[in-house]
């Protein structure tokens, strides 16, 4: 039997800040984003796959906002899954102050503050 569902879309949506945030990024209604997570058997379900035109929009947004989202994340979501698990399990202030999508920016901000105080 062919696997007709993956959690890839759910991981990317969570990584980027949730359904409403992603809907705002692509300038569409939140139901469009939710349908990505529906099984193929469900009406208009995408089986957990984000359509290519939206992948491009999300990658462009991530690049503009210094978010570490990669093309391969849309097909092999293990890296994002691990980042989300680390955030959930971690109680460090860096991850409390910075969601996983902000970690890259927070590290850079922290380093720049370090350099300006030297």
NORZIDA-V468869 format. One record per helix or strand. SS is the DSSP state (H for helix, E for strand). FROM is the first residue (numbers start at 0). TO is the last residue. Records with the same first field share a line. If there is no record, write none. Layout:
SS->FROM-TO ; FROM-TO
This chain:
H->7-15 ; 18-25 ; 29-35 ; 51-63 ; 70-73 ; 77-88 ; 92-96 ; 99-115
